[in-house]
């Protein structure tokens, strides 16, 4: 009988830009069962540590997983207009008071580097996508410092934008709610600063520091803004508390999905190669109760087989999250975001709930929401 994992839900696993699990598996020659035990053991430790520090891991869901109906934005600052070497601190001092103390967000920060694209392309992207607070004085992309914040309501975005607009260093913001080449590009260059979860700022600390300690590795003055610092070892923070900006699964990064599935199933597999089943009763339920969602996704009027094909085509377009194993039913479940770009109008995002059965049986559609 399959061992029951604790806790039952893995909100997210960062094995996309974090090579720790890949190195561990290779060096110690671990199989899938070994990796499952290692991942769940580390998750247990992380959840227990957070509980000791008065934080419920599952309540971090809105900060760690994509939220349909919420926005993700990168607020952009011109560092040439900030007279301080530590310009990140000056930005932090302006931005943090504008975030609601009751809200939860993952915050990623970093400079707009040009490792694999041209300056001309980055300049054109800023001109086209930036909601400008003032005229853009572009000299080189690295002059711009980005603060990426998820789980934002429309009102939150406007509040931050208005609150920053009087500052000459603030250039404006880019809405990254939907997939784009620029979103995929910046996804690999912005490290996590912290999770702002209500009154707490959650970060990492060196692994050689006592796990029960709360150490401010970044040096930012969270307490000045009414936040209480909580930290966990960097290895735990990097794996389980790092929000992944959505992007297609790039070649060579498929192992991220494999490790995530290892946490809830004994035999993980490449999702894009699996069949998707939409049972007739499920299809009729969707037609009767989720007709609006099907229409928004461009699936209105299509057959059950076509729904299967459309979902399968999306499997390599994003990562999976909110993984859970239900031992009473022997069921492994996960969610992923599916986007649809209509010929006219705004793109649509919805969450697809899927059951992973086995490499042979594939995936079964549970719901759309």
C-alpha positions in Angstrom: 0.0 0.0 0.0 1.2 3.5 -0.9 2.7 5.4 2.0 0.6 8.4 3.0 2.5 11.6 2.6 2.2 14.4 5.1 1.1 17.1 4.6 -1.5 16.2 2.0 -0.8 19.2 -0.3 2.3 20.4 -2.0 1.5 24.0 -3.1 4.5 24.4 -5.4 7.9 22.8 -6.0 10.8 24.8 -7.5 12.9 22.4 -9.4 12.8 24.6 -12.5 15.6 27.1 -11.6 16.8 25.2 -8.5 19.1 22.2 -9.3 19.3 20.8 -5.8 16.9 17.9 -6.4 18.5 17.0 -9.7 22.0 17.0 -8.3 20.8 14.9 -5.3 19.1 12.3 -7.5 22.2 12.0 -9.8 24.8 11.9 -7.1 23.1 9.4 -4.8 21.5 7.4 -7.7 18.0 7.8 -6.2 14.9 6.3 -7.9 11.4 7.8 -7.9 10.5 6.3 -4.6 13.6 7.6 -2.9 13.0 11.1 -4.3 9.4 11.0 -3.1 10.6 10.2 0.4 13.2 13.0 0.3 10.8 15.6 -1.0 8.0 14.8 1.4 10.5 14.6 4.3 11.8 18.1 3.5 8.3 19.4 3.1 7.3 18.0 6.5 10.2 19.8 8.0 9.3 23.0 6.3 5.7 22.9 7.3 6.6 22.1 10.9 9.1 25.0 11.1 6.5 27.4 9.7 4.0 26.2 12.3 6.5 26.8 15.0 6.7 30.3 13.7 2.9 30.8 13.7 2.5 30.4 9.9 0.1 27.9 8.4 1.7 26.6 5.2 -1.6 26.0 3.4 -2.6 29.6 4.0 0.3 30.7 1.7 -1.6 29.3 -1.3 -2.5 32.7 -2.7 1.1 33.8 -2.6 2.6 30.6 -3.9 0.2 29.6 -6.7 -1.4 31.5 -9.6 -4.7 33.0 -8.8 -7.3 33.4 -11.6 -9.0 36.8 -11.2 -5.8 38.3 -9.7 -3.0 40.2 -11.5 0.8 39.9 -11.6 2.8 43.1 -12.2 6.4 44.2 -12.4 6.9 47.7 -11.0 9.8 49.3 -12.9 12.3 51.8 -11.5 15.1 53.7 -13.2 18.1 53.3 -11.0 19.9 56.2 -12.7 17.5 58.4 -10.9 18.2 57.0 -7.4 21.1 58.5 -5.6 22.0 55.5 -3.5 24.2 52.4 -4.1 21.5 50.2 -2.5 18.7 51.3 -4.7 16.7 48.3 -3.8 16.3 49.6 -0.3 15.1 53.0 -1.6 12.5 51.2 -3.8 11.5 48.9 -0.8 10.9 52.0 1.4 8.5 53.5 -1.2 6.7 50.3 -2.2 6.0 48.4 1.1 3.7 51.0 2.7 1.5 50.7 -0.4 0.8 47.0 0.1 -2.2 46.1 2.3 -1.0 44.5 5.6 -3.8 42.0 5.2 -2.7 40.7 1.8 -0.3 38.0 0.7 2.2 38.2 -2.1 5.4 36.7 -3.4 7.9 39.4 -4.2 10.7 38.9 -6.7 13.2 41.6 -7.5 16.2 42.2 -9.9 17.7 44.2 -12.7 16.5 43.8 -16.3 19.5 41.9 -17.7 20.1 41.3 -21.4 21.7 37.8 -21.4 20.0 36.2 -24.4 18.1 39.1 -26.1 19.1 42.4 -27.7 18.8 45.8 -26.2 16.7 46.8 -29.1 14.1 44.2 -28.3 14.1 45.1 -24.6 13.7 48.8 -25.4 10.8 48.0 -27.7 9.1 45.8 -25.1 9.3 48.5 -22.5 7.9 51.1 -24.9 5.0 48.8 -25.8 4.2 47.1 -22.5 5.0 49.6 -19.8 2.2 51.7 -18.4 4.3 54.7 -18.0 4.3 57.1 -15.1 6.6 59.4 -17.1 8.6 59.4 -20.3 11.1 56.6 -20.6 14.7 57.6 -20.7 16.2 54.3 -22.0 20.0 54.0 -22.1 20.5 50.3 -21.2 18.1 47.7 -19.8 20.3 47.2 -16.7 19.4 50.6 -15.5 15.9 49.3 -14.7 15.1 47.5 -11.5 12.0 45.3 -11.4 9.8 44.4 -8.4 7.5 41.6 -9.4 4.4 41.1 -7.2 1.7 38.5 -7.6 -1.9 38.1 -6.3 -2.9 41.7 -6.9 -6.4 43.0 -7.3 -7.2 45.8 -9.7 -7.5 48.2 -6.8 -4.1 47.1 -5.4 -2.4 47.7 -8.7 -3.9 51.2 -9.0 -3.0 52.0 -5.4 0.6 51.1 -5.9 0.8 52.9 -9.3 -0.7 56.1 -7.9 1.4 56.0 -4.8 4.7 55.7 -6.7 3.9 58.0 -9.6 5.2 61.2 -7.9 8.6 59.6 -7.5 10.9 60.5 -10.4 12.6 57.1 -10.2 9.4 55.2 -10.9 8.9 54.5 -14.6 5.6 52.6 -14.4 4.5 49.0 -14.4 4.2 46.0 -16.7 1.1 43.8 -16.4 2.4 40.2 -16.5 -0.9 38.5 -15.7 -0.9 36.6 -19.0 1.8 34.7 -20.9 4.2 36.6 -23.1 7.7 36.3 -24.4 8.8 39.1 -22.0 7.2 37.3 -19.0 9.0 34.1 -19.9 12.2 36.0 -20.3 12.1 37.8 -16.9 10.9 34.5 -15.1 14.5 33.2 -15.0 16.2 36.4 -13.7 14.3 37.7 -10.7 15.2 36.0 -7.4 12.6 35.9 -4.6 13.0 38.6 -2.0 10.3 37.4 0.3 6.8 36.3 0.8 4.7 39.1 2.4 2.0 37.1 4.2 -0.2 39.5 6.1 1.9 40.7 9.0 4.8 38.5 8.2 7.8 38.8 5.9 9.0 35.2 5.2 12.5 34.6 3.7 15.4 32.2 3.8 18.5 32.0 5.9 21.7 30.1 5.5 21.4 26.4 6.0 24.2 26.4 8.6 22.1 28.7 10.9 19.8 27.1 13.5 16.6 26.2 11.6 14.4 27.7 14.4 16.1 31.1 14.2 14.7 34.0 12.3 17.6 35.7 10.5 17.2 38.7 8.1 19.4 37.5 5.2 18.5 40.4 2.9 18.9 43.2 5.4 15.7 44.9 4.5 14.0 46.7 7.4 10.7 44.8 7.4 9.9 45.8 11.0 9.8 49.5 9.9 6.6 48.6 7.9 4.8 46.6 10.6 6.1 43.2 9.4 7.5 40.5 11.6 10.3 38.6 10.0 10.2 34.8 9.8 12.8 32.7 8.0 13.5 29.0 7.2 16.7 27.4 5.8 17.5 28.5 2.2 17.2 24.9 0.9 13.6 24.7 2.2 12.7 28.2 1.1 14.1 27.6 -2.4 12.2 24.4 -2.9 8.8 25.1 -1.3 8.3 28.8 -0.8 9.4 30.2 -4.2 6.6 31.3 -6.5 7.3 30.3 -10.0 6.4 32.9 -12.7 4.4 31.1 -15.3 6.1 30.1 -18.5 6.1 27.3 -21.0 8.1 24.2 -20.2 11.5 24.8 -21.9 13.5 21.9 -23.3 15.8 20.6 -20.5 13.5 21.8 -17.7 11.0 18.9 -17.9 12.5 17.5 -14.7 10.6 20.1 -12.7 7.3 18.4 -13.5 8.8 15.0 -12.8 9.9 15.9 -9.3 6.6 17.6 -8.5 4.7 14.5 -9.5 7.1 12.4 -7.5 5.6 13.9 -4.4 2.1 12.4 -5.1 2.7 9.4 -7.3 5.1 6.5 -7.4 5.7 6.7 -11.2 5.9 10.3 -12.5 5.9 10.9 -16.2 6.2 13.6 -18.9 2.7 15.1 -19.0 2.7 16.3 -22.6 3.0 12.7 -23.7 0.0 11.5 -21.8 -3.6 11.0 -23.0 -6.3 13.2 -21.4 -9.7 11.6 -20.6 -12.9 13.5 -20.4 -15.5 11.1 -19.3 -19.0 11.4 -20.9 -20.7 12.3 -17.6 -18.0 14.9 -16.9 -18.4 16.4 -20.3 -22.2 16.7 -19.8 -21.6 18.3 -16.4 -19.2 20.8 -17.9 -21.7 21.7 -20.7 -24.5 22.1 -18.1 -22.6 23.9 -15.3 -19.4 25.3 -16.8 -20.8 26.5 -20.2 -19.5 30.0 -19.6 -16.0 28.8 -18.8 -16.0 26.6 -21.9 -17.1 29.5 -24.0 -14.4 31.8 -22.6 -11.8 29.1 -23.3 -12.9 28.7 -26.9 -14.3 25.3 -26.2 -18.0 26.0 -26.5 -19.8 23.6 -28.9 -16.8 21.3 -29.2 -17.0 17.5 -28.5 -15.6 15.7 -25.5 -12.8 14.4 -27.7 -12.0 17.9 -28.8 -11.9 19.1 -25.1 -9.4 16.3 -24.5 -7.2 17.4 -27.4 -7.4 21.1 -26.4 -6.3 20.4 -22.8 -3.6 18.0 -23.9 -2.2 20.7 -26.2 -1.8 23.0 -23.2 0.1 20.6 -21.0 3.5 21.8 -22.0 2.5 25.5 -21.7 2.9 25.8 -18.0 3.9 24.2 -14.7 1.7 22.2 -12.3 0.9 23.1 -8.6 -1.4 22.4 -5.7 -0.5 18.7 -5.8 -2.2 16.4 -3.4 -2.6 12.7 -2.8 -5.9 11.4 -1.3 -5.1 8.0 0.2 -8.7 7.1 0.9 -9.4 7.1 -2.8 -5.8 6.4 -4.0 -6.0 9.5 -6.2 -3.2 11.9 -7.2 -4.4 15.4 -8.2 -2.9 18.6 -9.4 -3.9 22.0 -11.0 -2.5 24.0 -13.8 -3.5 27.3 -15.5 -4.8 27.2 -19.0 -4.9 30.4 -21.1 -6.9 31.2 -24.1 -6.3 34.2 -26.4 -9.5 35.0 -28.3 -9.3 36.7 -31.7 -10.6 39.8 -30.0 -10.5 41.0 -26.4 -8.5 40.1 -23.3 -6.9 36.7 -22.8 -8.7 34.3 -20.4 -7.2 32.2 -17.6 -8.8 29.3 -15.9 -7.6 26.5 -13.6 -7.8 23.0 -14.8 -8.0 20.3 -12.1 -6.5 16.9 -13.3 -6.1 13.5 -11.8 -2.8 11.7 -12.7 -3.5 8.0 -12.8 -0.4 6.3 -14.4 1.8 6.7 -17.5 -0.5 4.1 -19.2 -3.9 5.5 -18.1 -2.8 9.2 -18.4 -4.8 12.1 -17.0 -8.5 12.5 -16.1 -10.2 15.9 -16.2 -11.7 16.7 -12.8 -13.0 20.2 -13.2 -12.5 23.7 -14.6 -12.7 26.8 -12.4 
